[in-house]
Amino acid sequence: MRLQKAPSLFARIFNIENAIVILCFIPIFLFRYTFILFPGPLGYGPFISFYLLLPIFIGKYKVPFRELAWLIFVLMVGASGVMTGVIPNGVYIKVAGSIMLPYVFYAYVWRHFEYNVERLFTIYLKGAYVVSIIGLLLFVDSFVGYNLLHFLQLFIYLDTIDASFGIRLASSLGEPTYFANIVLPAGVVGMFRLIVKQDKGIGIDYLTKRKAIVIILALMLTYSAIAFVGLFLGGILLLLRHGAVRYAIMIPLILIFARIVILQVPELEDRYQGVLSVSSEKTQSGDFHGSSFILFNHAYITWMNVQENPLFGTGLGTHAIATEKYSLGNKGVEFHYRTQNAQDASSMLLRILSELGLFGGILVFIFLKRNLIPRVSEDPVLWLISTAIFVTIVMQLLRQGNYILNGFPFFVLGFVFTRHEFNKRHVFKPTK
């Protein structure tokens, strides 16, 4: 009997299903401005996935109206800026279209994979591990200078930001904060792998302890507050929700250790002092950490805008107008970033409150509360996925204001479909 020859590496890579998988995850793990093959001012290279796959998905599957009915409702409410004359029709159509396109795309992605939460999240974990390896190789190369990833730099711009020790990891995500936001769910799963003894389950089968350490180390080397706060939040949820309350005594020790680390790492110390400075007299002299005050400025802008338009805000795409109107730079505060992050408010939660008012804030709260699943002892898999995605959504709400950047719709829809799968398994069981 002749043994069947195993497919070549080329055949495995360029298998149609594998190609679809790669295209589905390109917009998540490749920042749009890093794709050298598609240069230009718009930098929408990764959107090639949308252009190539959407026609295939549209021809194969029905329109995902049910999955996106809530988004259509939000976009209709967000049209208030057009109705009140705050922004022209063209601006709103551009904003609404840029939101709708990736949500439609990822709704089709989830449909293509038959809403298989474990499979899609496992693929995501593999991608997170790959970009973490790339980031660590760049970190090593910052010391040895051998240009270890030269071949990748023919296609991808791998940015490096100097730090007091090596570089701040950004890998293929363009900016350390973006890397932290995208890889954070994998970091939470990695902590689960290191903390909890479990024979099987998502992140346990693929994410070995070695891989978990690689991902967590990469996150820490971003020197991003998002990474540290997100890992801390994830760790707390893991300890408390997995029945490991006995380990809660470790939390004060972790806080003390974190404070020592912050004092020893200039990049973290700057951000810590920046948070303290925004509430002090330093805000009047311009003596503060830039990014911290930018966030504080947009919090003030949002507060003023909500007071003027409490129920439904001023509409999608209008925070930039509110920034021009309410920025502290208009009140004599001396700083160089008066209108920086005017489009995204440096925080998605602030932007939602500014553009959608209390309606948007309540909607966010309901969304998180409704879809975060409880722990079920006999099925830790879905709880872990839900918790990991929950952490990154919260962190992106706090510190990333773009509605669609780096595959954020993938996580939003994944959060929803994980809850749906949980309901099918544990809530809506058929009666015997």
C-alpha positions, 0 to 999 in steps of 0.5 A, a space after each residue: 500500500 502506497 503511503 500518501 505523500 504529505 502536502 508541501 509547505 507551499 501547498 499548506 500555506 496556499 491552500 484556499 482555506 488557509 489563505 482565507 484564514 490569513 486574509 481574515 486576520 491580516 487586519 488584526 495583526 498588521 497595522 494599516 500604515 505598515 503594509 509596504 505593498 500598499 503605500 499611500 496617504 490612506 494606508 489601507 493595505 490590510 483592507 485588501 482582505 475586505 476587498 478580496 473576501 467580501 465578494 466571496 462571502 456575499 456570494 456564499 452567505 446571506 446578508 448578516 442582518 440579524 447579527 448587525 441589526 443593533 449596529 444599524 440602530 446605533 448608526 441611525 441614532 448617530 445620524 443626529 449630527 446630520 439632522 441638527 446640521 453639525 456635520 454635512 451628509 458626506 462626513 457622516 456617510 464616510 464615518 458610518 461606512 467606515 464603521 459598517 464595512 469591517 463589522 460586515 466583514 467580520 460578521 461574515 468571518 464568524 459565519 464562515 467559521 460557523 461561529 466556532 468560538 474555540 476554533 477562531 480564538 485558537 487561530 487568534 492565539 496563534 497570530 498573537 504568538 507570531 507577532 509576539 515572536 516578531 516583537 521579541 526578535 526586534 527587541 533582541 536585534 536592538 542590542 545585537 544589530 544583525 537585522 534579524 527580520 530584514 526579509 520581513 521589512 521588504 513587505 512590512 514597516 517594523 517600527 521601533 521606539 527607543 526605550 531606556 532598555 532596548 525598544 518598546 515592542 510594537 511588532 507589526 502593529 505600528 505602535 506599542 499601545 496597539 500591540 498591547 490592545 490586540 495581544 492582551 486577550 492572549 496575555 490573559 489566556 497565558 496567565 490562566 495557563 500559568 496560574 490554573 492547573 487544567 488538563 485541557 481547554 482553550 489556550 491550554 491545548 495550543 498555548 503551552 507555558 513557554 508560549 504563554 511566557 513569550 506573549 506575556 513578556 512581549 506585552 510587558 516590553 511594550 512599556 504600555 500602561 494598557 498592557 500592565 493595567 490589562 494584565 492586572 485586571 485579567 489576573 484579578 478576574 482569573 483569581 476571583 472568578 476561578 475560585 482562587 480567592 485564597 490567592 487574593 492575598 497576593 493582590 497587595 503584593 502585586 501592587 507593591 511589586 508593580 509600584 517598584 517596577 514603575 519607579 524603575 522603568 522611566 517609560 512607566 514612571 513618566 505615565 504614572 507622574 502624568 496621571 498625577 499631574 493632570 489634577 495638579 497646578 502643573 496643568 496650568 503651566 504645561 508641565 505634564 506628560 503629553 499623552 496623559 494631558 491629551 486624555 484629560 483634555 478630551 475628558 473635559 471636552 466630552 464633559 462639556 459636550 455631554 452637558 450641551 447634548 446629554 441624551 444622544 450627543 452631537 452624532 457620529 464623527 463630531 468629536 473633532 468639532 467639539 474639540 475645536 469648541 471646548 479644548 482647554 487650549 482655548 482657555 489659556 492652558 499652554 500645551 502643544 497638543 490642543 487638538 491632538 486625537 481630535 477624531 478619536 478622543 484618545 478614548 473610545 468611551 469618551 468618544 461614545 459619550 461625546 458623539 452618542 451621549 448618555 444613550 451611548 454610555 448606557 448602551 456600552 454598559 448593557 453590552 458588557 453586562 449582558 455578554 460577559 458570561 458567568 463561570 461554569 465549572 464544567 466548561 471553563 473554555 467559554 468563560 476564559 474566552 469571554 473574560 479575555 475579550 472583556 479585558 481588551 474591550 474595557 482597555 480599548 474603551 479607556 485608551 483607544 478611540 478608533 471604532 474599528 482599528 486593528 480588528 476591534 469589530 472581531 473582538 466585539 462580535 466574538 464577545 457576542 457570539 461567545 455569549 450565544 454559544 454559552 446560552 446554547 450550552 447552559 441556558 437553553 437546554 432542551 427539556 427531556 
